Amino acid sequence: QVQLVESGGGLVQAGGSLRLACAASGGTASTTAMGWFRQAPGKERDIVAAINWNGRGTHYADSVKGRFTISRDNAKNTVYLEMNNLKPEDTAIYYCAARPFNYATKHQMYDYWGQGTQVTVSS
């Protein structure tokens, strides 16, 4: 079992920045790929960014390329999502998720989920 706890969401003006963190704990936390997903009201849960267990492979949704950066600190079992130049359309609940070793882009492929953190970007 892997437990995930997100932090760092909040309200920010357009053009601002936030950093989300996802702390993992449990037996296999050090060998899990991590993904950040987001879900706005009435919409699907979509991939935002993902990273392999060793940090050597990453993926970004086209809508966030150049603005968001995913990274991980395996000594702390924590994954970060640095979000810059935020836009109102980035408003959603952001979830981190874990699966073994290599990332996937579909939420159905992830085994463990955090509780989510709200990100609201005002115009």
Secondary structure, DSSP 8 states (H G I E B T S, - for coil): -EEEEEE--EEEETT--EEEEEEEEETTGGGEEEEEEEE-TTS--EEEEEE-TTS--EEE-GGGTTTEEEEEETTTTEEEEEE-S--GGG-EEEEEEEEESS--SSGGG--EE---EEEEEE-
